[in-house]
Amino acid sequence: MTDPLALTFAETDLDAIAAQKGRIAVVLDPDGGLSVVARRVNKLTRGALTRLTEAAGFADKKAGEVITLAWPQGLAAEALDVVLLPRRAETALLRKTGGKLAKLLGADGMLVLAGNLNLPGELALGMMLRAYAYDAQKTEKATPNGPVQVMCARPDVDVAALQAIASGVFFTRDLINAPANVLTTTRFADQLAELSHLGIEIEVLSEDRLRDLGMGALLAVGQGSDSPSSVVVMQWRGGTGDDAPLALVGKGVVFDTGGISLKGAAGMEDMTMDMGGAGTVAGTMKALALRKAAANVVGLVGIVENMPSGSAVRPGDVVTTMKGDTVEVINTDAEGRLVLCDVMWYAQERFHPKAMIDLATLTGACIVALGHENAGVFSNSDPLCNAFLKAATAEGEGAWRLPMGQGYDDALKSRIADMKNVGGRPGGAIVAAQYLRRFVRDETPWIHLDIAGVASLKGETATAPAGATGWGVMALNRLVKDGFEG
């Protein structure tokens, strides 16, 4: 799996600047004022920073911009990157700017002269998140980035916590980016089992066990594939022994053809990301374990492959869920909710969680509604939902709450079974959430996150290259830290 950037913090050593190789980045206030560190760099470069700040057009530069001076005179470094940031820059700007610096990294690494920047750890985290490349399937690998050292006035940054977050995000990205012939259902379960070395208790429930439990909906989705279905249970016991856990439930469809309701050929190759919910749960569990979160959290993922074959579930078939409700399968391409409903019910039956959050690349309708800027948020609990939205906002991960109601639920009425698995086209993402709501006990605070639009993107973002984003790991980590620890 991809490892995060090697990163250290140290007190500023002005005498070490001149001999530093690789790249040097120096933080400069956008108003052009030179700090003690900037003045030393300016002296070494014989006034390069003064010339820059006095040049025409500098006044038009904005906070967050990076200006590169190649082969600066007086320095051993190959480049001097001037980073325009106010001392009290906000987290979002710091991470975005860190992402810009990460794109400049090379094999010789970088010295970042952050001076008295208020939150140097956020700048560093932005660098770590953007310094990611998925090249597992390429014969020619990317050149590894050299180490990064941040010199600043307050170097007491919790580097281990930053590494834990980045490791969790990278684990999610690696899983989602992997092609389906590499991340098979079996290999997915095996990779999650490897988390046991972090202190996470792992159980893999086989098809026979799922059949004994009555998970007819989940098994129906996978019955057309030669690859076995499973549920993986990941328990992190960092809190009080008898404290009920937070349950995170993820949809793990390693490839989704649509089944008998076959998808169109265009874009079907992207359906390797349909296990994004499970990938996010796995990355979150890894981050929590690495930073030894003082909370009890259980992650449960349903791993299946949705394929058309002579044994595949058909439109019109009726399946029985673990809860005991029957479902008329109208569209086999609405399979994620069939996987989730059984795993959600199992999570409540076994663990009686204090709250439950499910994540899934569930509906194209959510992308139509919210684009690629926000995940859809649905909940039966205002306090839990508000806490999550606050955490997502703090981490810069877009999320927007959508409504629920009886009118949407009525669309699921079936003539021959307890419910259908789809309604009509209107409000498709909401109707899907209403389906899942039927498998949430009244006493369980619950959130459904539809991450179809944010789990993987065609273009890069400030802190991620094109492909899997790792959306949700940081928000869920913060939610646990702020609301479930202690």
C-alpha positions in Angstrom: 0.0 0.0 0.0 1.1 3.6 -0.6 3.1 5.1 2.3 2.8 8.8 3.3 5.5 11.3 2.8 8.4 11.3 5.3 7.9 14.4 7.3 9.7 16.0 10.3 9.4 19.3 12.2 12.3 21.2 13.8 13.0 24.6 15.2 14.3 27.1 12.7 18.0 26.9 12.1 19.0 30.0 10.1 22.6 28.7 9.6 21.3 25.5 7.8 19.5 27.3 5.0 22.4 28.1 2.7 23.6 24.5 2.4 20.2 22.8 2.0 19.8 20.9 -1.3 16.7 20.0 -3.1 14.1 22.8 -2.8 13.5 25.4 -0.2 10.0 26.9 0.4 9.8 30.1 2.5 6.6 31.5 3.8 6.1 35.2 3.0 3.3 37.4 4.1 1.2 38.6 1.1 1.8 42.2 2.1 5.5 41.7 1.4 6.8 42.2 4.9 9.9 40.0 5.6 10.1 37.9 8.8 13.4 37.1 10.5 13.6 33.9 8.4 12.7 35.7 5.1 15.3 38.3 5.9 18.0 35.7 6.2 16.9 34.1 2.9 16.8 37.6 1.3 20.4 38.2 2.5 21.6 34.9 1.2 20.0 35.4 -2.2 21.4 39.0 -2.4 18.0 40.7 -2.2 15.9 38.3 -4.3 12.9 38.5 -2.0 13.1 42.3 -1.9 13.2 42.5 -5.7 10.2 40.1 -5.9 8.1 42.1 -3.5 9.0 45.4 -5.2 8.3 44.1 -8.7 5.3 45.2 -10.7 2.4 42.9 -10.2 3.4 41.6 -6.8 0.6 43.6 -5.2 -1.9 41.6 -7.3 -0.7 38.3 -5.9 -3.1 36.4 -3.6 -2.7 34.4 -0.5 -2.0 30.7 -1.3 0.1 31.5 -4.4 3.5 29.9 -4.8 6.2 31.8 -6.8 9.3 29.7 -7.9 12.7 31.2 -8.3 14.9 28.7 -10.0 18.6 28.1 -9.0 18.7 31.0 -6.6 22.0 32.7 -6.2 23.6 32.1 -2.7 21.7 28.9 -2.0 22.7 25.3 -2.7 19.0 24.5 -3.4 17.8 24.0 -7.0 14.8 26.2 -6.4 13.3 28.7 -3.9 9.5 28.5 -3.6 8.0 31.7 -2.2 4.7 30.8 -0.4 2.4 33.7 0.2 0.5 33.1 3.4 -0.6 35.3 6.3 0.4 34.1 9.7 -3.1 33.2 10.7 -4.2 31.5 7.5 -7.2 29.2 7.7 -7.0 25.5 7.5 -8.5 25.2 4.1 -6.0 27.7 2.6 -3.1 26.0 4.3 -4.0 22.5 3.0 -4.6 23.8 -0.5 -1.2 25.6 -0.5 0.5 22.5 0.9 -1.0 20.6 -2.0 0.7 23.1 -4.4 4.1 22.5 -2.7 3.6 18.8 -2.9 3.4 19.0 -6.7 6.9 20.6 -6.7 8.5 17.8 -4.7 11.3 15.7 -6.1 13.7 13.1 -5.0 15.9 15.5 -3.0 13.0 16.6 -0.8 12.1 20.1 0.5 12.9 22.3 3.4 9.8 24.4 4.4 10.6 27.6 6.3 7.3 28.2 7.9 8.5 30.8 10.4 5.8 31.8 12.8 2.9 30.3 10.8 0.1 29.6 13.2 -0.8 26.1 12.0 2.2 24.6 10.2 0.8 21.1 10.7 -2.1 21.9 8.3 0.3 23.1 5.6 2.2 19.8 6.1 -1.0 17.7 6.0 -1.9 19.3 2.6 1.5 18.3 1.3 1.1 14.7 2.6 -2.3 14.3 1.1 -1.3 15.6 -2.3 2.0 13.6 -2.4 0.2 10.5 -3.6 0.4 8.5 -6.8 -1.2 5.2 -7.7 1.2 3.3 -9.9 0.7 -0.3 -8.6 -0.2 -1.4 -12.1 2.5 0.4 -14.0 5.9 -1.1 -14.9 7.5 2.3 -14.6 7.1 3.6 -11.1 6.9 7.2 -10.0 10.1 8.7 -8.5 9.8 8.6 -4.8 9.6 12.0 -3.1 12.4 12.9 -0.8 11.8 13.8 2.8 10.3 17.1 3.9 11.4 19.0 6.9 9.3 21.9 8.3 11.2 24.5 10.3 9.0 26.7 12.4 8.7 28.6 15.6 6.5 25.9 17.2 7.7 22.5 16.0 5.6 20.5 18.6 3.3 19.1 15.9 1.8 15.7 16.4 3.4 14.1 13.3 2.1 10.6 14.2 -1.5 11.9 14.0 -0.8 13.5 10.6 0.7 10.2 9.4 -2.3 8.3 10.7 -4.7 10.4 8.8 -2.7 10.3 5.6 -2.2 6.5 5.9 -6.0 6.0 6.3 -6.7 8.2 3.3 -4.1 6.5 1.2 -5.5 3.0 2.1 -8.9 4.1 0.9 -7.5 5.6 -2.3 -5.4 2.4 -3.0 -8.4 0.2 -2.5 -10.7 2.3 -4.7 -8.1 2.8 -7.5 -7.4 -0.9 -7.8 -8.9 -2.7 -10.8 -11.4 -5.4 -10.1 -9.2 -8.2 -11.4 -6.7 -7.2 -8.7 -9.1 -6.2 -5.9 -11.3 -9.3 -6.1 -13.7 -10.1 -3.4 -11.3 -12.5 -1.9 -8.3 -10.2 -2.1 -10.3 -7.3 -0.6 -11.2 -9.4 2.4 -7.5 -10.5 2.7 -6.3 -6.9 2.7 -8.7 -6.0 5.4 -7.6 -9.0 7.4 -4.0 -7.6 7.3 -5.2 -4.7 9.5 -5.1 -7.1 12.5 -1.4 -6.1 13.0 -2.7 -2.7 14.1 -4.8 -4.2 16.9 -8.0 -4.3 14.9 -10.0 -7.5 15.5 -10.9 -9.0 12.2 -13.6 -11.6 11.3 -14.5 -12.7 7.8 -18.0 -14.1 7.5 -18.2 -16.6 4.6 -21.1 -17.2 2.3 -22.1 -20.2 4.4 -22.2 -18.1 7.5 -24.1 -15.3 5.7 -26.7 -17.9 4.6 -27.1 -19.1 8.1 -27.7 -15.6 9.2 -30.3 -15.1 6.6 -28.6 -12.4 4.5 -30.6 -13.2 1.4 -30.5 -9.7 -0.1 -26.7 -9.5 0.0 -26.2 -13.0 -1.2 -28.6 -12.4 -4.1 -26.4 -9.6 -5.4 -23.3 -11.8 -5.5 -24.9 -15.0 -6.7 -24.2 -14.3 -10.4 -20.4 -14.1 -9.8 -17.8 -16.8 -9.5 -16.2 -14.7 -6.7 -17.4 -15.4 -3.2 -19.3 -12.8 -1.2 -18.4 -12.0 2.4 -18.9 -9.6 5.2 -15.8 -8.4 7.0 -16.1 -7.2 10.6 -13.4 -4.9 12.0 -13.5 -4.0 15.7 -11.3 -1.3 17.2 -11.6 -1.4 21.0 -9.9 1.8 22.1 -12.6 2.9 24.5 -14.2 1.6 27.7 -14.7 -2.2 27.5 -18.5 -2.2 27.9 -19.2 1.0 25.9 -21.4 0.5 22.8 -19.5 1.2 19.6 -20.1 3.5 16.7 -20.8 1.3 13.7 -19.5 2.2 10.3 -21.1 0.2 7.4 -19.8 0.2 3.9 -20.9 -1.0 0.5 -18.2 -3.1 -1.0 -19.2 -4.0 -4.6 -15.8 -4.6 -6.2 -17.3 -4.4 -9.7 -20.8 -3.5 -10.7 -21.9 -4.5 -14.2 -25.5 -3.8 -13.2 -26.2 -7.5 -13.3 -29.1 -8.6 -15.6 -30.1 -4.9 -15.7 -26.9 -4.4 -17.5 -25.2 -0.9 -17.5 -24.2 0.7 -20.8 -20.7 0.1 -22.0 -19.6 3.7 -21.8 -18.0 4.3 -18.4 -18.5 0.8 -17.0 -14.8 0.6 -16.4 -15.3 3.2 -13.6 -17.4 0.7 -11.7 -14.2 -0.5 -10.0 -14.9 2.3 -7.5 -18.3 0.9 -6.5 -16.7 -0.4 -3.3 -15.9 3.1 -2.3 -18.1 3.0 0.9 -16.3 -0.1 2.1 -12.9 1.5 1.2 -13.7 4.6 3.2 -14.8 2.5 6.2 -11.5 0.5 6.0 -9.4 3.7 5.7 -11.1 5.2 8.7 -10.6 2.1 10.8 -6.9 2.2 9.9 -6.5 5.9 10.8 -8.3 5.3 14.2 -6.1 2.4 15.0 -2.8 4.1 14.0 -3.6 7.1 16.2 -5.0 4.8 18.9 -8.4 6.5 19.2 -9.9 6.3 22.6 -13.2 5.0 21.3 -15.0 1.7 20.4 -15.7 1.6 16.7 -16.8 -1.3 14.5 -16.5 -1.3 10.8 -18.6 -3.8 8.8 -18.4 -4.1 5.0 -20.4 -6.3 2.6 -18.1 -7.5 -0.2 -19.7 -8.8 -3.4 -19.4 -8.6 -7.2 -22.5 -7.9 -9.3 -22.3 -9.9 -12.5 -24.8 -11.2 -15.1 -24.9 -15.0 -15.5 -27.2 -18.0 -15.5 -27.3 -17.9 -11.8 -27.7 -14.1 -11.4 -30.7 -12.6 -9.6 -33.3 -11.4 -12.1 -35.6 -8.4 -12.2 -38.9 -9.6 -10.6 -37.2 -12.0 -8.2 -38.2 -11.7 -4.5 -35.5 -12.0 -1.9 -35.7 -12.2 1.9 -33.5 -9.9 4.0 -31.9 -10.8 7.3 -34.6 -8.6 9.0 -37.2 -10.9 7.5 -38.7 -8.4 5.1 -39.1 -9.4 1.5 -37.9 -7.3 -1.4 -39.1 -7.4 -5.0 -36.0 -6.7 -7.1 -37.1 -4.4 -9.9 -33.7 -3.4 -11.0 -30.6 -5.5 -10.3 -28.4 -2.4 -10.8 -29.9 -1.0 -7.5 -27.8 -3.6 -5.7 -26.0 -1.5 -3.1 -29.0 -1.1 -0.9 -29.5 -4.8 -1.0 -26.0 -5.3 0.3 -26.2 -2.6 3.0 -29.6 -3.5 4.4 -28.4 -6.9 5.6 -25.1 -5.6 7.0 -26.9 -2.8 8.7 -29.3 -5.1 10.4 -26.5 -7.5 11.4 -24.6 -4.5 12.9 -27.6 -3.6 15.1 -28.5 -7.2 16.1 -24.9 -8.0 17.2 -23.4 -4.7 18.4 -26.4 -2.5 19.5 -24.3 0.5 18.4 -24.8 3.9 20.0 -24.9 5.3 16.4 -24.6 3.9 12.9 -23.3 5.5 9.7 -23.4 3.8 6.3 -21.4 4.9 3.3 -22.0 3.9 -0.3 -21.5 5.0 -3.9 -25.2 4.4 -4.1 -26.9 6.5 -6.7 -26.3 8.4 -9.9 -29.2 10.5 -8.8 -27.1 12.0 -6.0 -24.5 13.1 -8.6 -27.4 14.8 -10.6 -28.5 16.5 -7.4 -25.2 17.6 -5.9 -22.5 17.1 -8.6 -19.1 16.2 -7.4 -18.8 18.9 -4.7 -20.8 17.3 -1.9 -21.9 13.9 -0.6 -25.5 13.4 0.1 -26.4 13.2 3.8 -29.6 11.6 5.2 -30.4 11.0 8.8 -33.0 10.2 11.4 -31.0 12.2 14.1 -30.5 15.9 14.1 -27.7 15.9 16.7 -25.7 13.1 15.0 -26.2 14.7 11.6 -25.2 18.1 12.8 -22.1 16.7 14.4 -21.1 15.0 11.2 -21.7 18.1 9.1 -19.6 20.1 11.5 -16.8 17.6 11.2 -17.0 17.5 7.4 -16.9 21.3 7.2 -13.9 21.4 9.5 -12.1 19.0 7.2 -13.1 20.6 4.0 -15.1 17.5 2.8 -18.3 18.7 1.1 -21.5 17.2 2.5 -25.1 18.4 2.2 -28.2 17.1 4.0 -31.1 16.1 1.9 -34.7 15.6 3.1 -36.6 12.4 3.8 -40.3 11.7 4.2 -43.3 9.4 3.8 -44.0 10.5 0.3 -40.6 9.2 -0.8 -41.1 6.0 1.2 -44.4 5.3 -0.6 -42.5 4.9 -3.9 -41.2 1.6 -2.5 -44.6 -0.1 -2.3 -44.7 -3.5 -4.1 -47.7 -5.5 -5.2 -46.1 -8.9 -4.4 -43.5 -8.2 -1.6 -43.0 -6.0 1.4 -41.2 -3.5 -0.7 -39.4 -2.8 -4.0 -35.7 -2.0 -4.3 -36.4 1.1 -6.4 -39.0 3.7 -7.0 -39.3 5.9 -10.0 -36.8 8.4 -11.3 -37.9 11.4 -9.1 -35.9 11.8 -6.0 -33.8 8.6 -6.6 -31.2 9.3 -4.0 -33.8 10.0 -1.4 -35.9 7.0 -2.2 -32.7 4.9 -1.8 -32.2 6.4 1.6 -35.8 5.6 2.5 -35.2 2.0 1.6 -32.2 1.9 4.0 -34.2 3.7 6.7 -36.5 0.6 6.8 -33.6 -1.3 8.2 -32.7 1.1 11.0 -34.2 0.5 14.4 -36.0 3.5 15.9 -33.6 3.7 18.8 -30.5 3.8 16.5 -29.2 7.3 15.5 -28.3 6.8 11.9 -26.7 8.6 8.9 -26.6 7.5 5.3 -23.8 9.0 3.2 -24.2 8.7 -0.6 -20.7 9.3 -1.8 -21.2 8.5 -5.5 -20.1 11.9 -6.6 -17.1 12.4 -4.3 -15.4 9.0 -3.9 -13.5 9.2 -7.3 -13.1 12.1 -9.7 -11.9 12.5 -13.2 -9.7 15.5 -12.4 -7.4 16.4 -9.6 -8.3 18.4 -6.5 -6.1 20.6 -4.3 -5.1 17.7 -2.1 -5.6 14.6 -4.4 -4.6 13.6 -8.0 -7.3 12.3 -10.4 -8.9 9.1 -9.2 -9.9 8.1 -5.7 -10.1 11.0 -3.2 -10.3 9.2 0.1 -13.3 11.5 0.9 -14.8 10.8 4.3 -11.9 9.4 6.2 -10.9 12.7 7.7 -14.5 13.7 8.5 -15.3 10.4 10.2 -12.0 10.5 12.1 -12.9 14.0 13.4 -16.4 12.9 14.3 -15.0 10.1 16.4 -12.4 12.4 18.0 -14.9 15.2 18.8 -18.0 13.1 19.7 -17.1 9.5 20.6 -13.7 9.6 22.5 -13.5 10.0 26.2 
